[in-house]
Amino acid sequence: MSDTNNTTSSIDLSRQELRDLVRAQLQMLLEAGDLAGAKAILIPVQPADIAEAVEGLPQAMHALAFRLLSKDEAIQVYEYLDYSIQERLISELRSQEVRDVVDRMSPDDRAKLFDELPAKVVNRLLEELSLTEREATAQLLGYEAGTAGRIMTPELISLKEHLTVEQTLGRIRQLADSSEIIYYLYVTDNALHLSGIVSLRELVISHPNKPIGEIMTREVVFVNTDTDQEEVARLIQRYDFLAVPVVDREQRLVGIVTVDDVIDILQAENTEDIYAVGGGVQSSGDNYFQINLLKVARKRVVWLLVLLVTNTVTGAIITAEEDILAKVVKLAAFIPLLTGTGGNVGAQSSTVVIRGMNTGELRSFGALQVVGREALAGALLGGMLGVIATVWAVMLQKDLAIAIVVGCSLLAISILASVSGSALPFLFRLLRLDPALMSAPFITTAVDVAGVLIYFNLARLILNI
């Protein structure tokens, strides 16, 4: 197994080195004015790798490098580029070049691009599209963002039950170039209601004269146009689909969502959740490292102020307990250990709960069941950490009573942190707030304030102060 992993890592590394080499050579040739040489080195390169090479060039070279590509290749490369570069190319390329590229993009990728562009630019581009592409794009933009209708593509092959296998294969040959995917074929009635699905494999192994109504599967898994995109992603992931059909309110087939769209969705949602935990420093669709620094600072300072207020409250509690600290100064040494451990335990609990919410793993569990389980986990963690902390405190301070205070406090704080870390995400979801964004600062607040109170009260009790 280790040999396989090492081989895979070596292949991945060499591919990355190759992409870096292409970018470096492309930049060197463009700087030297050798356009023919620059065009030649891009010929054997995959569109996704070309897009990465273009993104790595200085901004002034983006349009120049893009113009080296053939029309068909330019369309493929354009769909892989970051939205900020796509927008910049629209303003730098000639109107005809823009029209050719945007008109031949797949409708779902075009709709994603239009979501990122200013309204004036979108209106101008819509006017320049062909009638068919304009209608397809307008249809997608008419659905709410983040739904299956917004991310689907209407480019699919639909069939009627009476067609034979031979007739169907002929239709596939005729329409394959204009369809997003041909591995699944969808069967509809005269009113375009979805009635079945047939795979390309079934067509290939069936008798040419057999009607597809006899070989199609009538139990079709589908989504509605208003289904949340994360739910669509989970559905495709669960059933290992390459695509899932999308129907409107009248159950008419209007499009499909493909697995490549799902990968983009999962990446975007995971990135958004990670940044949310960091204080909501990224808006949907933004590249964090391209956001204006003032905007970044404005977003991050809100949560830092929350933590600042928290620390002020904690400090006020410590100040109020000066009489205890004056009598037993050794207690002060363990305050950072207790609050830090509590924050870490709470963060772990909130992370697994939020993750379970996003993946659907908690659907079969109630909130009380999850919180109870995390409370037990906190007790086990607190017990183990408490024993270690007690031994450590004895070694440091040579005082068994203080060590017992530290150990018992760590046990109580761990249970509290686990309960708050698992319960707060459920509370925020009930209040229709983002658990990933709201949980971290509130867990820190609860654990710090309550942890210090627990510590000093246990000290009073055990040390008889």
ZAMARLO-226825 format. One record per residue (C-alpha): x, y, z. Coordinates in steps of 0.02 Angstrom, whole numbers. Layout:
residues N
+--------+--------+--------+
!      x !      y !      z !
+--------+--------+--------+
!      X !      Y !      Z !
...
+--------+--------+--------+
end
This chain:
residues 465
+--------+--------+--------+
!      x !      y !      z !
+--------+--------+--------+
!      0 !      0 !      0 !
!    141 !    120 !     44 !
!    226 !     88 !   -124 !
!     64 !    131 !   -215 !
!     44 !    291 !   -116 !
!    223 !    342 !   -151 !
!    200 !    310 !   -336 !
!     40 !    413 !   -340 !
!    125 !    557 !   -249 !
!    269 !    552 !   -372 !
!    149 !    558 !   -521 !
!     51 !    703 !   -445 !
!    212 !    797 !   -410 !
!    276 !    774 !   -588 !
!    111 !    836 !   -659 !
!    118 !    991 !   -551 !
!    297 !   1020 !   -604 !
!    244 !   1001 !   -785 !
!    107 !   1131 !   -763 !
!    230 !   1250 !   -681 !
!    352 !   1222 !   -823 !
!    219 !   1260 !   -955 !
!    172 !   1421 !   -866 !
!    354 !   1475 !   -851 !
!    391 !   1437 !  -1034 !
!    231 !   1521 !  -1091 !
!    274 !   1679 !   -995 !
!    453 !   1680 !  -1061 !
!    396 !   1660 !  -1243 !
!    262 !   1794 !  -1226 !
!    387 !   1915 !  -1150 !
!    505 !   1879 !  -1296 !
!    364 !   1908 !  -1422 !
!    376 !   1729 !  -1488 !
!    189 !   1699 !  -1514 !
!    216 !   1550 !  -1629 !
!    322 !   1463 !  -1498 !
!    197 !   1503 !  -1361 !
!     56 !   1432 !  -1465 !
!    156 !   1274 !  -1502 !
!    189 !   1228 !  -1320 !
!      2 !   1239 !  -1281 !
!    -50 !   1115 !  -1416 !
!    -25 !    954 !  -1313 !
!    -86 !   1032 !  -1148 !
!   -258 !    993 !  -1075 !
!   -383 !   1140 !  -1065 !
!   -387 !   1135 !   -874 !
!   -197 !   1146 !   -867 !
!   -195 !   1287 !   -995 !
!   -318 !   1383 !   -887 !
!   -204 !   1360 !   -736 !
!    -54 !   1419 !   -838 !
!   -149 !   1573 !   -897 !
!   -203 !   1615 !   -719 !
!    -21 !   1609 !   -664 !
!     32 !   1739 !   -794 !
!     44 !   1925 !   -758 !
!   -125 !   2008 !   -781 !
!    -69 !   2101 !   -937 !
!    -34 !   1935 !  -1026 !
!   -203 !   1851 !   -996 !
!   -288 !   1914 !  -1154 !
!   -132 !   1888 !  -1260 !
!   -115 !   1706 !  -1205 !
!   -301 !   1675 !  -1228 !
!   -294 !   1737 !  -1408 !
!   -166 !   1601 !  -1449 !
!   -300 !   1467 !  -1431 !
!   -411 !   1402 !  -1568 !
!   -595 !   1445 !  -1554 !
!   -648 !   1272 !  -1491 !
!   -503 !   1262 !  -1368 !
!   -535 !   1440 !  -1307 !
!   -713 !   1394 !  -1258 !
!   -655 !   1245 !  -1155 !
!   -514 !   1342 !  -1072 !
!   -628 !   1489 !  -1032 !
!   -746 !   1379 !   -930 !
!   -600 !   1327 !   -816 !
!   -539 !   1504 !   -781 !
!   -574 !   1596 !   -619 !
!   -725 !   1711 !   -629 !
!   -618 !   1866 !   -601 !
!   -511 !   1824 !   -754 !
!   -665 !   1780 !   -857 !
!   -736 !   1952 !   -817 !
!   -572 !   2038 !   -861 !
!   -561 !   1947 !  -1028 !
!   -737 !   2004 !  -1074 !
!   -683 !   2184 !  -1055 !
!   -518 !   2160 !  -1149 !
!   -569 !   2050 !  -1296 !
!   -656 !   2115 !  -1451 !
!   -845 !   2103 !  -1453 !
!   -846 !   1965 !  -1585 !
!   -721 !   1860 !  -1487 !
!   -826 !   1876 !  -1330 !
!   -985 !   1833 !  -1425 !
!   -908 !   1676 !  -1500 !
!   -844 !   1612 !  -1333 !
!   -994 !   1653 !  -1224 !
!  -1121 !   1593 !  -1353 !
!  -1040 !   1421 !  -1361 !
!  -1020 !   1396 !  -1174 !
!  -1134 !   1268 !  -1093 !
!  -1289 !   1355 !  -1022 !
!  -1252 !   1309 !   -841 !
!  -1072 !   1375 !   -850 !
!  -1136 !   1532 !   -937 !
!  -1264 !   1560 !   -799 !
!  -1127 !   1542 !   -666 !
!  -1023 !   1672 !   -759 !
!  -1170 !   1793 !   -773 !
!  -1199 !   1778 !   -584 !
!  -1026 !   1854 !   -559 !
!  -1038 !   1994 !   -689 !
!  -1114 !   2167 !   -668 !
!  -1294 !   2182 !   -727 !
!  -1250 !   2299 !   -871 !
!  -1123 !   2176 !   -940 !
!  -1246 !   2031 !   -924 !
!  -1382 !   2126 !  -1017 !
!  -1260 !   2169 !  -1158 !
!  -1201 !   1989 !  -1174 !
!  -1379 !   1922 !  -1172 !
!  -1422 !   2034 !  -1318 !
!  -1274 !   1967 !  -1416 !
!  -1316 !   1783 !  -1389 !
!  -1408 !   1681 !  -1518 !
!  -1595 !   1664 !  -1485 !
!  -1581 !   1482 !  -1429 !
!  -1438 !   1515 !  -1308 !
!  -1520 !   1674 !  -1243 !
!  -1679 !   1580 !  -1201 !
!  -1582 !   1438 !  -1117 !
!  -1481 !   1559 !  -1011 !
!  -1632 !   1665 !   -965 !
!  -1721 !   1507 !   -909 !
!  -1580 !   1461 !   -788 !
!  -1561 !   1638 !   -723 !
!  -1747 !   1638 !   -685 !
!  -1723 !   1508 !   -548 !
!  -1665 !   1553 !   -373 !
!  -1478 !   1545 !   -342 !
!  -1417 !   1387 !   -257 !
!  -1555 !   1276 !   -328 !
!  -1554 !   1133 !   -452 !
!  -1640 !   1244 !   -582 !
!  -1497 !   1370 !   -575 !
!  -1356 !   1243 !   -597 !
!  -1438 !   1122 !   -720 !
!  -1408 !   1115 !   -906 !
!  -1553 !   1097 !  -1029 !
!  -1438 !   1008 !  -1153 !
!  -1500 !    829 !  -1143 !
!  -1575 !    696 !  -1255 !
!  -1758 !    653 !  -1223 !
!  -1849 !    509 !  -1307 !
!  -2022 !    434 !  -1329 !
!  -2069 !    259 !  -1276 !
!  -2119 !    199 !  -1449 !
!  -1945 !    227 !  -1523 !
!  -1845 !     70 !  -1558 !
!  -1668 !     42 !  -1499 !
!  -1604 !     68 !  -1676 !
!  -1701 !    231 !  -1696 !
!  -1637 !    290 !  -1527 !
!  -1456 !    257 !  -1571 !
!  -1482 !    356 !  -1731 !
!  -1554 !    500 !  -1629 !
!  -1403 !    494 !  -1513 !
!  -1283 !    508 !  -1661 !
!  -1383 !    657 !  -1723 !
!  -1392 !    751 !  -1557 !
!  -1234 !    695 !  -1465 !
!  -1137 !    855 !  -1504 !
!  -1273 !    965 !  -1430 !
!  -1299 !    861 !  -1272 !
!  -1206 !    878 !  -1108 !
!  -1209 !    690 !  -1076 !
!  -1265 !    538 !  -1176 !
!  -1238 !    399 !  -1048 !
!  -1414 !    425 !   -981 !
!  -1564 !    453 !  -1095 !
!  -1729 !    514 !  -1027 !
!  -1900 !    457 !  -1087 !
!  -2048 !    577 !  -1084 !
!  -2230 !    573 !  -1137 !
!  -2308 !    696 !  -1259 !
!  -2326 !    826 !  -1120 !
!  -2139 !    809 !  -1079 !
!  -2176 !    725 !   -911 !
!  -2030 !    617 !   -857 !
!  -2082 !    434 !   -870 !
!  -1921 !    335 !   -875 !
!  -1734 !    323 !   -902 !
!  -1627 !    209 !  -1009 !
!  -1438 !    192 !  -1006 !
!  -1326 !    187 !  -1157 !
!  -1268 !     15 !  -1100 !
!  -1446 !    -53 !  -1108 !
!  -1465 !     14 !  -1284 !
!  -1303 !    -65 !  -1343 !
!  -1347 !   -240 !  -1278 !
!  -1532 !   -238 !  -1329 !
!  -1609 !   -299 !  -1492 !
!  -1617 !   -159 !  -1623 !
!  -1805 !   -179 !  -1651 !
!  -1855 !   -179 !  -1467 !
!  -1952 !    -22 !  -1410 !
!  -1861 !     74 !  -1273 !
!  -2021 !     71 !  -1171 !
!  -1982 !   -113 !  -1137 !
!  -1804 !    -86 !  -1075 !
!  -1816 !     80 !   -985 !
!  -1822 !     98 !   -796 !
!  -1983 !    181 !   -738 !
!  -1929 !    213 !   -557 !
!  -1828 !    370 !   -589 !
!  -1735 !    468 !   -454 !
!  -1756 !    652 !   -494 !
!  -1750 !    824 !   -414 !
!  -1859 !    978 !   -432 !
!  -1801 !   1146 !   -497 !
!  -1812 !   1219 !   -321 !
!  -1712 !   1078 !   -237 !
!  -1562 !   1148 !   -143 !
!  -1399 !   1118 !   -236 !
!  -1320 !   1034 !    -84 !
!  -1463 !    908 !    -81 !
!  -1434 !    875 !   -267 !
!  -1249 !    845 !   -232 !
!  -1288 !    723 !    -90 !
!  -1411 !    630 !   -202 !
!  -1286 !    605 !   -342 !
!  -1153 !    556 !   -216 !
!  -1268 !    431 !   -131 !
!  -1323 !    340 !   -289 !
!  -1158 !    359 !   -386 !
!  -1249 !    446 !   -530 !
!  -1164 !    533 !   -674 !
!  -1316 !    647 !   -687 !
!  -1488 !    672 !   -611 !
!  -1641 !    737 !   -705 !
!  -1727 !    899 !   -653 !
!  -1916 !    923 !   -668 !
!  -2025 !   1077 !   -642 !
!  -2182 !   1090 !   -536 !
!  -2284 !   1001 !   -669 !
!  -2158 !    857 !   -672 !
!  -2097 !    906 !   -845 !
!  -1916 !    867 !   -885 !
!  -1820 !   1031 !   -901 !
!  -1637 !    984 !   -878 !
!  -1502 !    881 !   -792 !
!  -1370 !    912 !   -661 !
!  -1207 !    822 !   -700 !
!  -1074 !    754 !   -584 !
!   -947 !    887 !   -635 !
!  -1067 !   1021 !   -573 !
!  -1084 !    926 !   -409 !
!   -896 !    925 !   -383 !
!   -895 !   1115 !   -403 !
!  -1040 !   1129 !   -280 !
!   -956 !   1021 !   -148 !
!   -795 !   1118 !   -164 !
!   -884 !   1285 !   -152 !
!   -991 !   1233 !     -3 !
!   -844 !   1159 !     91 !
!   -741 !   1315 !     59 !
!   -884 !   1425 !    117 !
!   -905 !   1323 !    277 !
!   -718 !   1328 !    315 !
!   -712 !   1516 !    292 !
!   -871 !   1535 !    394 !
!   -786 !   1449 !    541 !
!   -649 !   1578 !    519 !
!   -772 !   1719 !    546 !
!   -862 !   1734 !    380 !
!   -711 !   1807 !    291 !
!   -768 !   1749 !    120 !
!   -928 !   1783 !     26 !
!  -1000 !   1654 !    -92 !
!   -906 !   1654 !   -256 !
!   -764 !   1763 !   -192 !
!   -582 !   1711 !   -196 !
!   -521 !   1757 !    -23 !
!   -346 !   1801 !    -83 !
!   -416 !   1920 !   -214 !
!   -535 !   2013 !    -96 !
!   -490 !   2191 !    -51 !
!   -394 !   2192 !    114 !
!   -508 !   2324 !    190 !
!   -658 !   2212 !    155 !
!   -568 !   2064 !    233 !
!   -522 !   2165 !    387 !
!   -700 !   2230 !    405 !
!   -770 !   2053 !    405 !
!   -640 !   1981 !    524 !
!   -643 !   2123 !    650 !
!   -826 !   2089 !    696 !
!   -787 !   1918 !    769 !
!   -623 !   1976 !    844 !
!   -723 !   2110 !    936 !
!   -840 !   1974 !   1001 !
!   -690 !   1879 !   1069 !
!   -618 !   2041 !   1138 !
!   -778 !   2071 !   1236 !
!   -772 !   1890 !   1294 !
!   -597 !   1909 !   1360 !
!   -651 !   2070 !   1447 !
!   -791 !   1976 !   1537 !
!   -671 !   1836 !   1583 !
!   -548 !   1964 !   1648 !
!   -683 !   2046 !   1751 !
!   -726 !   1880 !   1833 !
!   -542 !   1849 !   1874 !
!   -530 !   2024 !   1948 !
!   -684 !   1990 !   2055 !
!   -599 !   1834 !   2125 !
!   -442 !   1926 !   2182 !
!   -469 !   1868 !   2360 !
!   -447 !   1687 !   2308 !
!   -295 !   1724 !   2201 !
!   -218 !   1826 !   2341 !
!   -231 !   1678 !   2459 !
!   -182 !   1544 !   2331 !
!    -77 !   1626 !   2196 !
!    -38 !   1457 !   2119 !
!   -217 !   1447 !   2050 !
!   -179 !   1583 !   1920 !
!    -52 !   1473 !   1831 !
!   -186 !   1351 !   1771 !
!   -317 !   1473 !   1704 !
!   -247 !   1475 !   1523 !
!   -236 !   1285 !   1524 !
!   -418 !   1265 !   1575 !
!   -493 !   1395 !   1457 !
!   -385 !   1338 !   1311 !
!   -431 !   1155 !   1334 !
!   -615 !   1198 !   1349 !
!   -611 !   1299 !   1188 !
!   -525 !   1155 !   1097 !
!   -649 !   1025 !   1158 !
!   -796 !   1136 !   1111 !
!   -724 !   1169 !    938 !
!   -704 !    982 !    909 !
!   -885 !    947 !    956 !
!   -954 !   1088 !    850 !
!   -848 !   1035 !    701 !
!   -912 !    855 !    699 !
!  -1092 !    911 !    724 !
!  -1086 !   1044 !    587 !
!  -1002 !    918 !    472 !
!  -1139 !    792 !    509 !
!  -1272 !    922 !    471 !
!  -1194 !    961 !    303 !
!  -1172 !    779 !    251 !
!  -1342 !    722 !    314 !
!  -1264 !    597 !    436 !
!  -1369 !    666 !    580 !
!  -1538 !    641 !    496 !
!  -1573 !    481 !    593 !
!  -1521 !    560 !    759 !
!  -1614 !    684 !    867 !
!  -1531 !    838 !    938 !
!  -1542 !    772 !   1117 !
!  -1465 !    607 !   1064 !
!  -1318 !    695 !    982 !
!  -1292 !    814 !   1128 !
!  -1301 !    669 !   1251 !
!  -1173 !    571 !   1154 !
!  -1055 !    721 !   1149 !
!  -1081 !    748 !   1336 !
!  -1022 !    570 !   1368 !
!   -875 !    598 !   1251 !
!   -835 !    757 !   1347 !
!   -842 !    662 !   1511 !
!   -721 !    530 !   1445 !
!   -604 !    662 !   1376 !
!   -616 !    765 !   1534 !
!   -581 !    613 !   1641 !
!   -424 !    568 !   1545 !
!   -363 !    748 !   1534 !
!   -410 !    779 !   1716 !
!   -302 !    636 !   1778 !
!   -155 !    695 !   1673 !
!   -180 !    876 !   1728 !
!   -190 !    823 !   1911 !
!    -25 !    729 !   1902 !
!     53 !    874 !   1807 !
!     -9 !   1001 !   1935 !
!     61 !    898 !   2079 !
!    231 !    892 !   1993 !
!    228 !   1080 !   1959 !
!    156 !   1149 !   2121 !
!    186 !   1009 !   2246 !
!      9 !   1039 !   2310 !
!   -118 !    896 !   2299 !
!   -269 !   1004 !   2341 !
!   -236 !   1126 !   2199 !
!   -204 !    979 !   2083 !
!   -374 !    907 !   2126 !
!   -456 !   1076 !   2092 !
!   -373 !   1081 !   1921 !
!   -421 !    901 !   1879 !
!   -602 !    919 !   1933 !
!   -618 !   1086 !   1842 !
!   -550 !   1011 !   1682 !
!   -677 !    870 !   1692 !
!   -822 !    991 !   1717 !
!   -761 !   1112 !   1583 !
!   -740 !    971 !   1456 !
!   -919 !    913 !   1484 !
!   -983 !   1092 !   1471 !
!   -882 !   1124 !   1313 !
!   -943 !    964 !   1229 !
!  -1124 !   1003 !   1270 !
!  -1115 !   1184 !   1211 !
!  -1013 !   1137 !   1057 !
!  -1143 !   1009 !   1003 !
!  -1300 !   1102 !   1058 !
!  -1265 !   1275 !    987 !
!  -1263 !   1219 !    803 !
!  -1437 !   1145 !    826 !
!  -1497 !   1304 !    910 !
!  -1430 !   1416 !    773 !
!  -1504 !   1306 !    637 !
!  -1672 !   1317 !    726 !
!  -1655 !   1507 !    725 !
!  -1612 !   1499 !    538 !
!  -1434 !   1560 !    569 !
!  -1278 !   1484 !    494 !
!  -1208 !   1360 !    624 !
!  -1034 !   1365 !    548 !
!  -1027 !   1554 !    561 !
!  -1108 !   1578 !    731 !
!  -1048 !   1431 !    836 !
!   -862 !   1467 !    858 !
!   -871 !   1638 !    945 !
!  -1018 !   1588 !   1055 !
!   -934 !   1425 !   1109 !
!   -778 !   1524 !   1155 !
!   -885 !   1646 !   1254 !
!   -981 !   1512 !   1350 !
!   -831 !   1404 !   1389 !
!   -716 !   1546 !   1442 !
!   -841 !   1631 !   1558 !
!   -919 !   1473 !   1630 !
!   -750 !   1385 !   1642 !
!   -674 !   1522 !   1749 !
!   -828 !   1524 !   1862 !
!   -820 !   1334 !   1882 !
!   -635 !   1342 !   1923 !
!   -649 !   1472 !   2060 !
!   -805 !   1396 !   2138 !
!   -724 !   1225 !   2146 !
!   -571 !   1308 !   2223 !
!   -679 !   1386 !   2359 !
!   -763 !   1220 !   2393 !
!   -610 !   1106 !   2393 !
!   -487 !   1228 !   2474 !
!   -616 !   1293 !   2600 !
!   -581 !   1474 !   2557 !
+--------+--------+--------+
end
